[in-house]
């Protein structure tokens, strides 16, 4: 775990990243990734996504990230909103898109920046808003603050 935390800080800390994230709904549930971040004794939950690489489109990034992290092949719809994520030492400008469809067998994938034995993502699953609201303080992405229903994520404006 120490090695993974050091690698995470080396790759992501103390710089601004551009990330894309997908709002993938299935019925009354949203796809979430549970990640192990440094200094936390519980998982941090957020929609799947990741950093845009030089020369890669935002939609292309999201297709790649979903495949890497979840095993799902997705269709990316319209951009929904922007979010600025700041939880030092992490800082990201996040662009959220609607996932309009998905196919494939879902499984916990991998993040190529990390060794197979030191992955950040520990689990993925579809979660209801009730499940999300029961998570411990500090374990949930800020886009879920004060959310009354999952469909409201499609109506958010930039934060």
N, C-alpha and C positions, 0 to 999 in steps of 0.2 A: 504494500500500500504506500509506503514511503516513496518508493521509486515512481509510482503512478502520480502521486501528488507533486513531486518535483518536476516531472515531465509536463503535467498540466500547467503548472506555473511558468515553466520555460516557454511553452507554446502559446498560452493565452493571456498571461498576466501582464498588467501594466502597459496595455496598448488598447487602442480602440479597434474592435473587429466589426465587420459588416457580416451579419448573419441573416439567413432566411429560415423561416419556420412555417410549418403547415398545420392548419386547423383541419383535422380529419375527423369528421363526425360519422358515427354509425348509430342510427336511432338516437337515443338520448345519452350517448356516451361519446367521449373524445379520446383519441389516441394520445397517450402520455408515455414519456420515457422517464424512468427513475434512474438518476445519476448519482454517483458518489463524488462529491466535491471536497477539496481540502478543508479541514477545520470543522467539518460537520459530522455529527454522530447519527445522522439519518439521511435518507435519500432526498435529493432535490428533484422535484417533478416539474416537467415542462413538455410542451409539444415537441415532437421531433424536428430537427433542423441542424444547420451548421454553417460554417464560414464559407463565404464566396471566395473562390480562387481567382487569381488574375486571369482575365480572358474568358471567364465562365459566366453565362447569364444567370440571373437570379432563379429563373424557373429551372434551368438545367442543374443548378446547384441543389435545388430542393428535390428534384427527381433522384439525383445521385445520393443525397443524404438519406432520403427515405429508404432507398434500396440498401445502403450500407448499414443503417441502424435498425431497420425493421424487416427487411426482406421483401417489402411491398413495392410493387411498381405502381406509381401514382400518376394521375392526371392533375396538373396544377391549373387552378382557375384564377380568378381575379385577385389582385392585391387587396387586402382588407384594411390594414392599418400599419403604422410604424410604432415602434416602442424603443425607448432608450433604457437599457438594462445596465444598472450600475450597482454592483455589490463587490466593492474592492476585495481583491485586486482585479476583478473582472469588469470589463466595460464593453458593451456592444450596442451598436445600432441594429435593431432587428426589424425585418420586413416580414410581415405575416401575410400568407396567401391562403386561400381556400383550396382544399384538396377536393376535387369534384368526383373522383372515383379512385378505387384502388383494387388491386388484384394480386394474388400470390399467397404463399404460406407465410404468415407472420412468425418471426422469431427474433430473438435478441441478436442483433448484428454486432458490428465492430466499428471502431473509430481507427482509421489507418494511422493516425498520429501516435498511437499507443501500441505496445506489445499485446499480443493476444491474451496473455496472462494478467495484464494490468489495464483492463478496459474501464472506462468511466461508466458506461451504461450497464446497469445491472439487470434491469427488467423493463419490459414495455407491456402496456395493456390498455384496453379501452376502459375508461372510468366514467362513472356518473358524476354529476355535480355534487351529489350527496357524499360520495366517496372522497371527492376532492376537498370538500369543506371540512372533512374530519381529519385531514392531514395535520401533523404537528406544525406549530408556528415556525416560520423560517424555512419550510420545506417545499414551498410552492412558488412558481413564477408569478410575478406581480400582475400579469394580465388577468389573473383570477380574483384580484382584490375586489370586493364588493360586487361580484358577479351574481346576478339573480337567476339566470338561466344560460345554458351553453350557447343557445342561438344568438345571445347578445354579443358574442365574440364576432359575429358576422356584421354587426352594426356599429362596432367601436370606431372611433375616429382616432387619429394620432394622439398619443399621450403627451 
